[in-house]
Amino acid sequence: MKISIFLILFCSLFGTYSSASDCVVLLHGMARSEHSLSKMEQKLSDQGYFVVNESYPSTKHDIETLAEDIIPTSIALCPDSTQIHFVTHSLGGILIRQYLSDHSLSNLGTVVMLAPPNNGSEITDELKNNFLYKAVNGPAGLQLGTDSSSVPNQLGPPNFEVGIIAGTKTVNPILSQMLPNPNDGKVSVESTKLEGMSDHIEVAYSHTFIMNKDDVIDQVIHFLEHGSFERPD
């Protein structure tokens, strides 16, 4: 659901939304749109969160430009004086790391990352000179290598509370051959990890579909509410 300026003005005038509800900003992955997170959006809304789910041109600009464009715009759609959380898929996790490395949010809550290439991806290393890869993934895709100069590896440890969910199942065995095991077909489990992360779990899902799995969404909600993932007793 896109949240229009008209809707926010209407609600502020007639009091039809609760400013007491926390806001969750969703950031989709590379070459995806807000529709890829529509199920996440609906379930978070059902839990009472005010959800902002906006598309951004992930294949048109570099990471720095994308972060400065989409994140302030999304934050501005949240109700005033509410705590703001972020739930990201893949590239979205790098965007919020990039943004928070340069900006502070006094009302920042927690961040949950799904399948983030936090230490880059060997797929970028292998295919960065391939014409088709460059055409499909754009400037941001070329910044996701595993070398020390890549954007993810330049950002350093997070200065915010973050939980990370990594996938261990692949639907693309060809790409998986370029990655250390275990991996989700795009990113290895090891690459998702961050020094100083609050929690980390693995789930048997692929990179492409991880955000639509009910138990993953339940884990996202648990982290937003408790600051940790749920584990069997």
C-alpha positions as CSV (number, residue, x, y, z in Angstrom):
1,M,0.0,0.0,0.0
2,K,1.4,3.4,-1.0
3,I,0.6,6.1,1.5
4,S,-0.4,9.3,-0.2
5,I,0.2,12.8,1.0
6,F,-3.6,13.3,0.8
7,L,-4.2,10.4,3.1
8,I,-1.8,11.7,5.7
9,L,-3.4,15.2,5.6
10,F,-6.9,13.7,5.8
11,C,-5.9,11.6,8.8
12,S,-4.2,14.4,10.6
13,L,-7.3,16.6,10.2
14,F,-9.9,14.0,11.2
15,G,-7.9,11.8,13.6
16,T,-8.4,8.5,11.8
17,Y,-4.9,7.1,12.4
18,S,-3.2,6.5,15.7
19,S,0.0,8.5,16.2
20,A,0.8,6.2,19.1
21,S,1.5,3.3,16.7
22,D,5.1,2.6,15.8
23,C,5.9,3.2,12.1
24,V,7.7,0.5,10.1
25,V,9.5,1.5,6.9
26,L,9.9,-1.4,4.4
27,L,12.8,-1.3,1.9
28,H,12.6,-3.9,-0.9
29,G,15.6,-5.5,-2.7
30,M,17.3,-5.2,-6.0
31,A,15.1,-5.1,-9.1
32,R,12.0,-5.5,-7.0
33,S,9.1,-3.2,-6.0
34,E,6.9,-2.5,-3.1
35,H,4.7,-5.4,-4.3
36,S,7.4,-7.9,-3.1
37,L,6.7,-6.8,0.4
38,S,2.9,-6.5,0.2
39,K,2.4,-9.6,2.4
40,M,4.8,-8.3,5.0
41,E,3.0,-4.9,4.9
42,Q,-0.4,-6.5,5.4
43,K,0.7,-8.6,8.4
44,L,2.5,-5.7,10.1
45,S,-0.6,-3.5,9.5
46,D,-2.7,-6.2,11.1
47,Q,-0.4,-6.0,14.2
48,G,-1.2,-2.3,14.5
49,Y,1.9,-0.8,12.9
50,F,1.8,2.1,10.6
51,V,3.6,0.8,7.5
52,V,5.3,2.7,4.7
53,N,6.1,0.6,1.7
54,E,7.4,2.6,-1.2
55,S,9.1,1.6,-4.5
56,Y,12.5,3.0,-5.4
57,P,14.5,2.7,-8.7
58,S,17.0,0.2,-7.3
59,T,18.7,-0.5,-10.7
60,K,19.0,3.2,-11.8
61,H,21.4,4.7,-9.2
62,D,24.2,4.0,-6.9
63,I,23.7,3.0,-3.2
64,E,24.5,6.5,-1.9
65,T,21.9,8.2,-4.1
66,L,19.2,5.6,-3.5
67,A,19.6,5.9,0.3
68,E,19.4,9.7,0.2
69,D,16.3,9.6,-2.0
70,I,14.0,6.8,-0.6
71,I,14.7,6.8,3.1
72,P,14.0,10.5,4.0
73,T,10.9,10.3,1.7
74,S,9.6,7.2,3.6
75,I,10.4,8.6,7.0
76,A,8.4,11.7,6.1
77,L,5.3,9.6,5.6
78,C,5.5,8.2,9.2
79,P,3.2,9.9,11.8
80,D,5.0,12.6,13.9
81,S,6.7,11.6,17.1
82,T,6.5,7.9,16.6
83,Q,9.2,5.3,16.8
84,I,10.5,4.3,13.4
85,H,11.6,0.8,12.6
86,F,13.0,-0.6,9.3
87,V,12.5,-4.0,7.8
88,T,14.6,-4.6,4.7
89,H,15.2,-7.2,2.1
90,S,18.6,-7.7,0.4
91,L,19.8,-4.3,-1.0
92,G,17.4,-2.5,1.3
93,G,19.6,-3.5,4.2
94,I,22.6,-1.9,2.7
95,L,20.6,1.3,2.0
96,I,19.6,1.7,5.7
97,R,23.2,1.0,6.8
98,Q,24.4,3.7,4.3
99,Y,21.8,6.2,5.5
100,L,22.4,5.7,9.2
101,S,26.2,6.0,8.7
102,D,25.6,9.6,7.7
103,H,22.4,10.5,9.6
104,S,21.0,10.0,13.1
105,L,17.3,9.4,14.0
106,S,16.3,10.3,17.5
107,N,13.2,8.1,17.2
108,L,14.9,5.1,15.6
109,G,13.6,1.8,16.8
110,T,15.0,-1.5,15.5
111,V,16.1,-2.8,12.1
112,V,15.4,-6.3,10.8
113,M,17.3,-7.3,7.7
114,L,16.3,-10.3,5.5
115,A,19.1,-11.8,3.4
116,P,21.3,-8.7,3.4
117,P,24.7,-8.8,1.5
118,N,26.4,-7.2,4.5
119,N,29.8,-8.3,3.4
120,G,29.0,-8.3,-0.3
121,S,28.4,-11.2,-2.6
122,E,30.8,-13.3,-4.6
123,I,28.3,-13.3,-7.4
124,T,29.2,-9.6,-8.0
125,D,32.9,-10.5,-7.9
126,E,32.3,-13.1,-10.6
127,L,29.9,-11.2,-12.9
128,K,30.6,-7.5,-12.4
129,N,32.2,-7.3,-15.9
130,N,29.3,-9.2,-17.5
131,F,27.1,-6.9,-19.7
132,L,23.9,-8.6,-18.8
133,Y,24.6,-8.5,-15.0
134,K,25.4,-4.7,-15.3
135,A,22.3,-4.1,-17.3
136,V,20.0,-6.0,-14.9
137,N,21.5,-4.7,-11.6
138,G,22.7,-1.2,-12.4
139,P,25.2,0.9,-10.5
140,A,24.2,-0.3,-7.0
141,G,24.6,-4.0,-8.1
142,L,28.3,-3.2,-9.0
143,Q,28.9,-1.9,-5.5
144,L,28.1,-5.2,-3.8
145,G,31.4,-7.1,-4.2
146,T,33.3,-8.7,-1.3
147,D,36.5,-6.7,-1.6
148,S,37.4,-4.1,1.1
149,S,36.5,-1.2,-1.1
150,S,32.8,-2.3,-1.7
151,V,30.1,-0.2,-0.1
152,P,29.0,-2.8,2.4
153,N,32.5,-3.4,3.6
154,Q,33.2,0.3,3.9
155,L,30.2,1.0,6.2
156,G,31.5,-0.7,9.4
157,P,29.6,-2.1,12.4
158,P,26.0,-0.9,12.9
159,N,25.3,1.9,15.4
160,F,21.7,0.6,15.8
161,E,19.9,-2.5,17.0
162,V,19.6,-5.0,14.2
163,G,18.4,-8.5,13.8
164,I,19.3,-10.5,10.7
165,I,17.5,-13.4,9.0
166,A,19.6,-15.5,6.5
167,G,18.3,-18.0,4.0
168,T,19.9,-21.4,3.4
169,K,17.9,-22.7,0.5
170,T,18.6,-22.0,-3.2
171,V,16.4,-22.1,-6.3
172,N,19.4,-21.1,-8.5
173,P,22.1,-23.8,-8.3
174,I,24.2,-22.1,-11.0
175,L,24.6,-18.9,-8.9
176,S,25.0,-20.9,-5.7
177,Q,28.1,-22.5,-7.2
178,M,29.7,-19.1,-6.9
179,L,29.0,-18.8,-3.2
180,P,30.3,-20.4,0.0
181,N,27.8,-22.8,1.6
182,P,25.3,-22.4,3.1
183,N,23.7,-19.7,0.9
184,D,20.3,-18.6,-0.4
185,G,21.2,-18.5,-4.1
186,K,22.4,-14.8,-4.0
187,V,24.1,-14.3,-0.6
188,S,26.0,-16.7,1.7
189,V,24.9,-17.0,5.3
190,E,28.3,-15.8,6.5
191,S,28.0,-12.6,4.4
192,T,24.7,-11.6,6.0
193,K,26.4,-11.3,9.4
194,L,27.5,-8.0,11.0
195,E,29.9,-7.4,13.9
196,G,27.7,-6.0,16.8
197,M,24.4,-7.4,15.4
198,S,21.8,-8.1,18.1
199,D,20.6,-11.4,16.8
200,H,20.9,-13.7,13.8
201,I,18.9,-16.8,12.6
202,E,18.9,-19.1,9.6
203,V,15.8,-20.2,7.8
204,A,15.5,-22.8,5.0
205,Y,14.2,-20.4,2.3
206,S,15.7,-18.8,-0.8
207,H,16.7,-15.2,-1.3
208,T,13.9,-14.5,-3.7
209,F,11.0,-15.7,-1.5
210,I,12.2,-15.3,2.0
211,M,10.1,-12.2,2.7
212,N,6.8,-13.9,2.0
213,K,7.1,-16.8,4.4
214,D,4.7,-16.7,7.3
215,D,7.3,-17.9,9.9
216,V,9.8,-15.3,8.7
217,I,7.2,-12.5,9.0
218,D,6.4,-13.8,12.5
219,Q,10.1,-13.6,13.4
220,V,10.2,-10.0,12.1
221,I,7.3,-9.1,14.4
222,H,8.9,-10.9,17.3
223,F,12.1,-8.9,16.9
224,L,10.3,-5.6,16.6
225,E,8.5,-6.3,19.8
226,H,11.2,-8.0,21.8
227,G,14.6,-7.2,20.3
228,S,15.4,-10.8,19.6
229,F,14.1,-13.7,17.5
230,E,12.0,-16.5,18.9
231,R,13.6,-19.9,19.4
232,P,12.2,-23.2,20.7
233,D,12.5,-23.7,24.4
